[in-house]
Amino acid sequence: MSNDPLYADPIRPRRQRDEGALLTGYSDKDVPFRGGRPDRPHVISIRWGGQGEDDPDAAQLKYNKTAGRGSRRRWTLWVFGACALMLLVWSYWGGKSNIVKEGIKNTTDTTEAIGPLQGPLPTSNVTVWTSRAEAVTAAFRHAWNGYEKHAWGFDELRPITRAPSTWMNVGMTIVDALDTAYIMGQEDIFDKALSWVTKDLKFSHNTDSNVFELTIRVLGGLLSAYHLSGGRHSSLLDRAKELGDILLVAFDTPTGLPLESINFATRKARAANSGIGPGSTAEVGTLAMEFKYLSYLTGDKKYWNAVQEVGRVLGSLEKTDGLVPIYVDTDSKGWKGREIRLGSRGDSYYEYLAKQYLLTNEEFYLTEYRKAVIGIRKHLLGLTAPNQLFFVGELPQGVSETPQRLHPKMDHLVCFLPGTLALLATRGQRVTTMAERFQMNEVDRLDLELAEELGTSCWEMYRQTATGLSPEIVYWRADDPTKQPTLAETELLKHQSGATGSRPPTHVDRYINGSLLTDIPVATLPIHAATIRPLIKKGIEIDFEIHAMDAHNLLRPETIESFFVLWRVTGNEIWREWGWTMFERFEKWAKVDGGYTSLNDVRKTPPPPRDKMETFFLGETLKYFYLLFSDEQGPRGVPLDKYVLNTEAHPFPKFDGKGIGTLI
């Protein structure tokens, strides 16, 4: 697929452009290209009529029953119908045998067919999406086969040298990928992995192993696989309970806050930095889902109570608009340092505030999450130049009374946030029409809009590189806040203030006027709506720069995770299309004979390999790709109104936490 920007068609009819000017106050003289200013990328994917139609008469008829069609419209339909019939006959006789095999290739790049500024039209063809899901399954099998052949029983694979890599000596790739195999219906892989877990998984190695990583990857993987497979394999729950009992040792501290690592052989825990500390806020605050679900399954409340005490302690500490430093002192119940960020050492603390509420329905965590989102809006949101994308920056010195410049550094890890915002805002329910959006409370609707904004920015982190793959970290080119405010800046200020009350103009609300109905699917809204930013400029690293030390790509899942959630809750297939483009880039640059490799520098083509296949590539990244493209129903499809995925993409069913353990 081309890296051309996915924006408005420069040859749209004059009438449609004039209607856009009425809505927004802009006309052709305001923009560098004829054809009106662009829509936001997450709502431009389907044209006025919803099926690629770009005729204003058709649009008026679709949304205003009193409008009529002209003769030009009927002539166009006759021509279109004749062409479609000819294409159907050709595809049946000439390409019948290649429909599934070639379907992916032939439907991927539609950019040239519809104009250089429009981007791909969403592909609603079920056969195409099925074949794309099958392509992800094939990628999973390729990665698994490389691991099985060259690193079986070890934690990770080095796919270039085709050698194993040891980390915690728990066969982590096997356990992390267990539920992925089940969700994809790869029963042979699941059965072999299950056999290894039952017979060969040992928690006995004499080395310090990270409590957080063991919890989210191994404990989470065991519990998820146990549930998804219908509770038929008791060995999975037995091993989870065994590991949970070992990990509880880390919580035996004066403060109740867990230490960083555990030694399986000695059963002794140790603080971070060789026992000196402090602990990572994200690691300390990202253990609750797994331990609470273990209590739910076993009926033993000790696991629940251990992590609930962590939540109580962290909840009692002073915060600035819900934001917290990235280090916590596990000895004294206090924060260490002032640095605030949503990237490494901060990310999943905020993620689990939302997900604990969704999993167990505990209002305390919803309250803490709401406070944190206020802080994110107020202190961490920025705007880029020249394309005026939203980003989440950092505060190295924390929040102070003296105004300070937002540090425009953003980890790829921060791209978890669009998915979390959208998930909590909708509770996993579909919100696909304007009427449904207006039924949401204003806080949730605002959060969903911010999720779409930040999801678009995360896409640009991929689109604006030479390889089409995001680096580990970008430094955004921040917009000059002293110049004349643009509509995008006005929108930013609205989000920073968390505006509610008399509904302010937003990128959704601007679509509504007298000629449109509120049951219009969000994905079919007019191209000229929400014209709040200049035309996206093409090029490499337009909105950010990449430092040499940060140019690597570890095959991380955060962006595709957010695309999966945004697709599920909005029904807008642009998220699927962007996800498919990302998958193609992984296939092009990361796939090697021995599996898939992390990359050292996304600025170079081809990017030099890093010779490591992280366990989360099988446990998270490929799982989210599959769920994004698959229409699987039932538990294997992981419906978001019934399941919450932990930070390693292991799904747990929602349950009521009352009566299981202590509450805050």
C-alpha positions in Angstrom: 0.0 0.0 0.0 1.2 3.5 -0.8 2.3 5.8 2.0 0.4 8.6 0.4 -1.7 10.6 3.0 -5.2 9.3 3.5 -7.1 12.5 2.9 -9.8 14.2 0.9 -10.3 13.6 -2.8 -9.2 16.7 -4.8 -11.8 16.2 -7.5 -14.9 16.2 -5.4 -17.9 18.0 -7.0 -18.1 21.8 -6.4 -21.5 21.5 -4.7 -20.1 19.2 -2.1 -17.2 21.5 -1.5 -19.5 24.5 -1.1 -21.5 22.6 1.5 -18.3 22.0 3.4 -17.6 25.7 3.4 -21.0 26.3 4.9 -20.3 23.9 7.7 -16.8 25.1 8.5 -16.3 28.6 7.2 -13.6 27.5 4.8 -13.6 27.7 1.0 -11.2 26.6 -1.7 -9.2 29.8 -1.4 -8.2 28.8 2.1 -6.4 25.6 1.1 -3.4 24.6 -1.0 -5.4 22.1 -3.0 -8.6 22.5 -4.9 -11.3 20.3 -3.6 -11.7 21.5 -0.1 -9.9 20.9 3.2 -9.5 17.3 4.4 -11.5 15.3 6.9 -9.8 13.5 9.7 -8.4 10.2 8.6 -10.5 8.0 10.9 -13.8 9.2 9.3 -12.9 9.6 5.6 -12.8 6.0 4.6 -16.3 5.7 3.1 -17.7 8.4 0.9 -21.1 10.1 1.1 -23.2 7.2 0.0 -21.4 4.7 2.2 -20.3 2.4 -0.7 -17.8 4.6 -2.5 -20.4 7.1 -3.8 -19.2 10.6 -4.2 -22.3 12.2 -5.7 -24.0 14.9 -3.6 -27.4 14.0 -5.0 -27.0 10.4 -3.8 -25.9 11.7 -0.5 -28.9 13.9 -0.1 -31.2 11.1 -1.1 -29.6 8.7 1.3 -29.9 11.1 4.3 -32.8 13.3 3.2 -35.8 11.3 1.8 -37.2 14.4 -0.1 -34.1 14.8 -2.3 -34.3 13.5 -5.9 -31.8 12.1 -8.4 -30.8 13.6 -11.7 -30.5 12.0 -15.1 -26.7 12.1 -14.7 -27.0 10.0 -11.7 -29.1 7.3 -13.6 -26.6 7.3 -16.5 -23.8 6.9 -14.0 -25.5 3.9 -12.4 -26.1 2.3 -15.8 -22.4 2.6 -16.7 -21.3 1.5 -13.3 -23.6 -1.5 -13.5 -22.4 -2.6 -16.9 -18.8 -2.3 -15.8 -19.5 -4.3 -12.6 -21.2 -7.1 -14.6 -18.2 -7.3 -17.0 -15.8 -7.4 -14.0 -17.9 -10.1 -12.3 -17.9 -12.3 -15.4 -14.1 -11.9 -15.8 -13.4 -12.6 -12.1 -15.6 -15.7 -12.2 -14.0 -17.3 -15.3 -10.5 -15.8 -15.3 -9.8 -15.5 -11.6 -12.0 -18.0 -10.0 -9.2 -20.2 -8.8 -7.2 -17.3 -7.4 -9.9 -15.5 -5.4 -8.7 -16.3 -2.0 -5.0 -16.6 -2.9 -4.8 -13.3 -4.7 -7.6 -11.5 -2.8 -5.2 -9.9 -0.3 -2.9 -8.5 -2.9 -5.6 -7.3 -5.3 -7.6 -5.4 -2.6 -4.8 -3.8 -0.6 -3.7 -0.8 -2.6 -6.6 1.2 -4.0 -4.8 4.5 -3.7 -4.0 4.9 -7.4 -7.5 4.0 -8.4 -9.2 6.7 -6.4 -6.7 9.6 -6.3 -3.5 10.3 -4.6 -4.9 12.1 -1.6 -7.8 9.8 -0.8 -6.2 6.7 0.5 -7.7 3.2 0.6 -11.4 2.6 0.7 -12.4 0.2 3.4 -12.8 -3.3 2.3 -16.1 -4.7 3.5 -15.7 -8.0 1.6 -15.9 -10.8 4.1 -13.8 -13.1 1.9 -11.0 -10.6 1.9 -11.0 -10.1 5.7 -11.1 -13.9 6.2 -8.1 -14.3 3.9 -6.3 -11.6 5.8 -7.0 -13.3 9.1 -5.6 -16.5 7.5 -2.5 -14.6 6.5 -2.0 -13.7 10.2 -2.5 -17.3 11.2 0.2 -18.3 8.6 2.5 -15.7 10.2 1.9 -17.2 13.6 2.6 -20.7 12.4 5.8 -19.5 10.7 7.0 -17.8 14.0 6.0 -20.8 16.0 7.7 -23.3 13.7 11.0 -21.3 14.0 10.7 -21.3 17.8 9.8 -25.0 18.0 12.7 -26.0 15.7 15.4 -23.8 17.1 14.5 -22.8 20.7 11.9 -25.3 22.1 11.6 -25.0 25.9 13.6 -21.8 26.1 12.2 -18.4 26.7 12.8 -16.7 23.3 14.2 -17.3 19.8 17.0 -15.6 17.9 15.6 -16.0 14.4 18.7 -14.9 12.5 21.2 -17.2 14.2 18.4 -19.7 14.8 19.4 -20.1 18.4 17.6 -20.0 21.8 17.7 -17.2 24.3 17.2 -17.6 28.0 15.5 -15.0 30.2 13.6 -16.6 33.1 13.8 -20.3 32.2 10.0 -20.8 32.0 9.5 -21.4 28.3 7.9 -18.0 28.1 7.1 -18.1 24.4 5.2 -21.3 24.9 3.0 -20.0 27.7 2.6 -16.5 26.2 1.4 -17.9 22.9 -0.9 -20.6 24.3 -4.1 -18.7 24.1 -3.2 -17.2 20.8 -3.0 -20.7 19.3 -6.4 -21.5 20.8 -8.1 -18.3 19.6 -6.7 -19.0 16.0 -8.0 -22.5 16.1 -4.5 -24.0 15.9 -5.2 -27.1 17.9 -2.0 -29.0 17.1 0.1 -26.1 18.5 -2.2 -25.7 21.5 -2.0 -29.4 22.3 1.8 -29.5 22.1 2.2 -26.4 24.2 -0.3 -27.7 26.8 1.6 -31.0 27.0 4.9 -29.1 27.7 3.2 -26.9 30.4 1.8 -30.0 32.0 5.0 -32.1 32.0 8.0 -29.8 31.7 7.2 -26.3 33.0 9.3 -25.8 36.2 9.6 -22.9 38.5 12.9 -23.8 40.0 15.7 -21.8 38.3 18.2 -20.1 40.6 18.1 -16.6 39.2 16.1 -13.4 39.9 13.0 -13.3 37.7 10.8 -10.2 37.2 7.5 -10.4 39.1 5.7 -8.1 36.7 6.7 -10.0 33.6 6.0 -13.4 35.2 2.6 -12.1 36.2 1.4 -10.6 32.9 2.9 -13.2 30.6 3.0 -16.5 32.4 0.3 -16.2 35.1 -1.9 -14.3 32.7 -1.3 -16.8 29.8 -2.1 -19.8 32.0 -5.3 -18.4 33.4 -6.5 -17.2 30.0 -5.8 -20.5 28.3 -7.6 -22.3 31.1 -10.7 -20.3 30.7 -10.8 -20.2 26.9 -10.4 -23.9 26.6 -13.5 -24.3 28.8 -11.7 -25.2 32.0 -11.1 -28.7 30.7 -7.3 -28.7 31.4 -6.9 -28.5 35.2 -3.1 -28.6 34.8 -3.2 -25.0 33.6 -4.9 -23.8 36.7 -2.6 -25.9 38.9 0.4 -24.3 37.4 -1.1 -20.9 37.7 -1.8 -21.5 41.4 1.7 -22.8 41.9 3.2 -19.7 40.3 0.8 -17.4 42.2 1.9 -18.8 45.5 5.6 -18.2 44.6 4.9 -14.6 43.5 3.1 -13.8 46.7 6.5 -13.8 48.5 7.3 -10.5 46.7 4.3 -8.9 48.5 5.6 -9.7 52.0 6.9 -6.2 52.7 6.2 -3.6 55.4 4.3 -1.5 52.9 2.5 -4.3 51.1 4.1 -3.0 47.8 5.7 -5.9 46.0 9.5 -6.2 45.3 10.7 -6.3 41.7 12.0 -9.9 41.4 11.7 -13.4 42.9 14.3 -16.3 42.9 12.5 -19.5 42.2 15.2 -21.7 43.9 15.5 -19.7 47.1 11.9 -18.3 47.2 13.4 -14.9 48.1 12.3 -11.6 46.7 14.6 -8.6 45.9 13.9 -4.9 45.2 14.8 -3.3 41.9 18.4 -2.1 41.1 20.1 -5.0 42.9 18.0 -4.4 46.0 18.4 -0.7 46.3 15.1 0.3 44.6 12.9 2.2 43.9 10.2 0.2 42.1 8.6 1.0 38.7 5.1 2.5 39.1 3.9 0.5 36.1 5.3 -2.8 37.4 3.9 -2.3 41.0 0.5 -1.2 39.7 0.0 -3.9 37.0 -0.6 -7.1 38.9 -4.2 -6.9 40.0 -6.1 -8.4 37.1 -4.2 -11.7 37.1 -4.2 -12.2 40.9 -7.9 -11.2 41.3 -8.9 -13.6 38.5 -6.8 -16.3 40.2 -8.8 -15.7 43.4 -12.1 -15.9 41.4 -11.1 -19.3 39.9 -9.7 -20.9 43.1 -12.0 -19.3 45.7 -8.8 -18.3 47.7 -9.0 -14.6 48.5 -5.3 -14.3 49.5 -4.3 -13.4 45.9 -7.0 -10.8 45.6 -6.2 -9.2 49.0 -2.5 -8.9 48.2 -3.0 -6.8 45.1 -5.9 -4.9 46.6 -3.6 -3.7 49.3 -1.3 -2.3 46.5 -4.3 -0.5 45.1 -5.1 0.9 48.5 -1.6 2.2 49.1 -1.1 3.7 45.7 -4.6 5.3 45.9 -3.7 7.0 49.2 -0.6 8.7 47.8 -0.7 12.3 46.7 -1.2 12.9 43.0 -1.4 15.9 40.7 -4.7 15.7 38.8 -4.4 11.9 38.9 -0.9 11.8 37.5 1.9 10.0 39.3 5.7 9.8 39.1 7.2 6.8 37.3 9.0 5.5 40.5 7.6 4.4 43.8 9.4 3.6 47.1 8.4 0.1 48.1 9.8 0.7 51.6 8.2 4.0 52.6 4.9 4.2 50.7 6.0 7.3 48.7 6.8 8.4 45.2 10.4 8.7 44.1 11.4 11.6 41.8 9.0 13.8 39.9 9.1 12.6 36.3 5.7 11.9 34.8 5.1 10.0 31.5 2.8 7.5 30.0 5.6 5.5 28.3 8.0 3.1 30.0 7.5 2.7 33.8 4.2 4.6 33.7 2.0 3.1 31.0 0.2 0.1 32.4 -0.5 1.8 35.8 -3.1 3.9 34.0 -4.2 1.1 31.8 -5.0 -1.1 34.8 -7.1 1.6 36.5 -9.5 1.3 33.6 -9.3 -2.4 33.2 -9.7 -3.3 36.9 -13.0 -1.4 36.9 -14.1 -3.1 33.7 -13.1 -6.6 35.0 -14.5 -6.5 38.5 -16.8 -3.4 38.5 -15.0 -1.7 41.4 -15.9 2.0 41.4 -12.7 3.0 43.2 -10.6 2.3 40.1 -13.0 4.1 37.8 -12.7 7.2 40.0 -8.9 7.0 39.9 -8.9 6.5 36.2 -11.2 9.5 35.6 -8.8 11.7 37.7 -5.9 10.5 35.6 -7.5 11.3 32.3 -8.2 14.8 33.5 -4.5 15.1 34.3 -3.5 13.7 30.9 -5.7 16.2 29.1 -4.6 19.1 31.2 -0.9 18.5 31.4 0.3 16.1 28.7 -1.5 16.8 25.5 0.4 18.6 22.7 -0.1 19.5 19.0 2.4 18.8 16.2 3.6 21.0 13.3 2.9 21.0 10.5 0.1 18.5 10.5 -1.4 19.4 13.9 -1.7 15.9 15.3 -2.4 15.3 18.9 0.4 13.7 21.0 1.0 12.8 24.6 4.3 14.3 25.9 6.3 14.0 29.1 7.0 16.1 32.2 10.6 15.3 33.3 10.2 17.6 36.3 6.6 16.7 37.0 3.8 19.2 37.3 4.8 22.5 38.9 3.2 25.9 39.6 5.6 27.5 37.1 4.5 26.8 33.5 6.9 24.5 31.7 7.3 23.4 28.2 5.9 19.9 27.5 8.7 17.5 26.5 7.5 16.2 23.1 9.0 12.7 23.6 6.5 9.8 23.1 7.2 6.1 23.4 5.4 3.6 21.1 4.2 2.2 24.4 2.0 5.2 24.8 -0.1 4.0 21.9 -2.0 1.7 24.4 -3.9 4.8 25.4 -6.3 5.2 22.4 -7.5 1.6 23.0 -7.9 2.1 26.7 -9.8 5.4 26.3 -12.1 3.9 23.7 -12.7 0.7 25.7 -13.7 2.5 28.9 -15.7 5.1 27.1 -17.9 2.5 25.4 -17.6 -0.4 27.9 -16.8 -2.5 24.9 -20.2 -1.8 23.3 -20.5 -0.8 19.6 -21.1 2.9 19.1 -21.4 3.1 15.3 -24.0 5.9 14.7 -24.3 9.5 15.5 -27.4 8.8 17.6 -25.5 6.3 19.7 -22.7 8.8 20.3 -25.2 11.4 21.5 -26.6 8.8 23.9 -23.2 8.6 25.6 -22.4 10.9 28.5 -20.3 13.8 27.5 -17.2 12.6 29.3 -17.2 9.3 27.5 -17.9 10.8 24.2 -15.0 13.2 24.6 -12.8 10.3 25.6 -13.8 8.4 22.5 -13.0 11.4 20.3 -9.6 11.7 21.9 -9.0 8.0 21.4 -9.6 8.5 17.6 -7.3 11.5 17.6 -4.4 9.7 19.3 -5.0 6.5 17.3 -4.4 8.6 14.2 -1.2 10.0 15.6 0.0 6.5 16.3 -0.7 5.6 12.7 1.4 8.5 11.6 4.3 7.1 13.6 4.3 4.2 11.2 3.3 6.1 8.0 6.0 8.7 8.3 9.0 6.4 8.3 11.0 4.9 5.4 9.9 1.3 6.3 6.3 2.1 7.3 7.2 0.8 10.8 7.2 2.9 14.0 10.4 3.4 16.0 10.5 2.8 19.7 10.4 6.5 20.5 9.6 9.7 18.5 10.2 13.4 19.3 7.3 15.3 18.0 7.8 18.7 16.3 5.6 20.6 18.6 3.4 23.4 17.2 4.2 27.0 18.2 1.5 27.9 20.8 2.1 31.7 20.4 0.8 31.9 16.8 -2.9 32.6 15.8 -4.9 29.6 17.1 -6.2 27.2 14.5 -9.3 25.1 14.7 -7.1 22.1 15.7 -5.7 24.2 18.6 -9.1 25.1 19.6 -10.0 21.5 19.6 -6.9 20.7 21.7 -7.9 23.4 24.3 -11.3 21.8 24.5 -9.8 18.4 25.3 -7.3 19.9 27.7 -10.1 21.5 29.7 -12.3 18.4 29.5 -15.1 20.6 28.3 -18.6 19.4 29.1 -21.9 21.1 29.6 -23.2 23.1 26.6 -21.8 20.8 23.9 -18.8 22.4 22.3 -18.0 21.9 18.6 -16.2 18.6 18.1 -15.1 16.6 15.2 -18.3 14.5 15.5 -20.8 17.3 16.4 -19.8 19.3 13.3 -21.3 16.7 11.1 -24.8 17.5 12.2 -26.9 19.9 10.3 -30.5 20.1 9.0 -29.9 17.9 6.0 -28.5 14.9 7.9 -30.0 12.4 10.3 -28.5 11.2 13.5 -28.6 7.5 12.6 -25.8 8.0 10.1 -22.9 5.5 10.7 -19.9 7.4 11.9 -17.8 5.7 9.2 -19.9 7.1 6.4 -19.9 10.8 7.4 -19.1 13.3 4.7 -15.6 13.9 3.6 -15.8 17.7 4.2 -16.8 17.5 7.8 -14.4 18.2 10.7 -12.0 20.3 8.8 -9.9 21.3 11.7 -6.4 20.9 10.4 -4.4 21.7 7.3 -3.9 19.1 4.6 -1.5 16.3 5.7 1.9 16.9 4.1 3.6 13.9 2.6 7.1 12.9 3.5 9.3 11.1 6.0 9.4 12.3 9.6 7.3 15.4 8.9 5.8 15.6 12.4 8.6 14.1 14.4 12.2 13.2 14.4 13.8 9.9 15.3 17.0 9.7 17.3 19.6 7.0 16.5 19.2 5.3 19.9 15.4 5.1 19.5 15.1 3.9 15.9 14.6 0.3 16.6 11.3 -1.7 16.3 10.6 -4.6 18.7 7.4 -5.8 16.9 5.4 -4.1 19.7 1.6 -4.5 19.9 0.3 -1.2 21.3 -0.8 0.5 18.1 -2.5 -2.6 16.7 -4.1 -3.2 20.0 -5.7 0.3 19.9 -6.7 -0.3 16.2 -8.5 -3.5 17.3 -10.4 -1.8 20.0 -11.3 1.2 17.8 -12.5 -1.0 15.1 -14.6 -3.1 17.5 -16.3 -0.2 19.2 -16.8 2.2 16.2 -17.2 -0.2 13.3 -15.0 2.1 11.2 -12.9 -0.1 8.9 -10.2 2.4 8.3 -8.6 1.0 11.5 -8.6 -2.4 9.8 -7.1 -1.0 6.6 -4.3 0.7 8.5 -3.8 -2.5 10.5 -3.4 -4.5 7.3 -0.9 -2.0 6.0 1.1 -2.4 9.2 0.9 -6.2 8.9 2.3 -6.1 5.4 5.2 -4.0 6.6 6.0 -6.6 9.3 5.9 -9.3 6.6 8.1 -7.3 4.3 10.8 -6.3 6.7 10.7 -8.5 9.8 10.0 -12.0 8.4 13.1 -14.2 8.0 13.5 -17.9 7.4 13.8 -18.6 11.2 10.8 -16.6 12.3 10.3 -12.8 12.7 13.1 -10.5 13.9 13.1 -7.2 15.7 14.7 -4.4 13.7 17.5 -2.0 14.6 16.6 1.1 12.5 13.3 1.8 10.8 14.9 4.8 9.0 16.8 2.5 6.7 15.6 0.2 3.9 16.1 -2.6 4.4 16.3 -2.2 8.2 19.1 -4.1 9.9 17.8 -7.0 11.9 18.1 -7.2 15.7 18.0 -11.0 15.9 15.4 -11.4 18.6 11.7 -12.5 18.5 10.0 -11.2 21.6 7.4 -13.5 23.2 4.8 -10.7 22.9 5.0 -10.9 19.1 3.2 -14.2 19.4 1.3 -13.4 22.6 0.1 -10.0 21.7 0.9 -8.5 18.3 -0.2 -11.4 16.1 -3.2 -12.0 18.3 -4.4 -8.4 17.9 -3.9 -8.6 14.1 -5.9 -11.7 14.0 -8.8 -10.4 16.1 -8.8 -7.2 14.0 -9.3 -9.1 10.8 -11.4 -12.0 12.1 -15.1 -12.0 12.5 -15.0 -15.0 14.8 -18.0 -15.2 17.2 -18.1 -16.5 20.7 -15.2 -16.7 23.2 -12.6 -17.2 20.5 -13.6 -13.8 19.1 -13.1 -12.2 22.5 -16.1 -9.8 22.6 -15.1 -6.7 24.4 -18.4 -6.3 26.3 -17.7 -9.6 28.0 -13.9 -9.8 28.2 -11.0 -7.6 29.3 -7.5 -8.3 27.9 -4.6 -7.8 30.3 -1.6 -5.8 29.3 -0.1 -8.9 27.6 -3.4 -9.5 25.6 -4.5 -12.4 27.7 -8.4 -12.2 27.8 -10.2 -12.7 31.1 -14.0 -12.8 31.4 -15.7 -10.0 33.4 -16.9 -10.9 36.8 -18.4 -9.2 39.9 -15.7 -8.7 42.5 -18.1 -8.4 45.4 -17.6 -11.0 48.1 -14.3 -12.4 46.7 -11.9 -10.3 48.8 -11.5 -6.9 50.4 -12.8 -3.8 48.7 -11.5 -0.2 48.8 
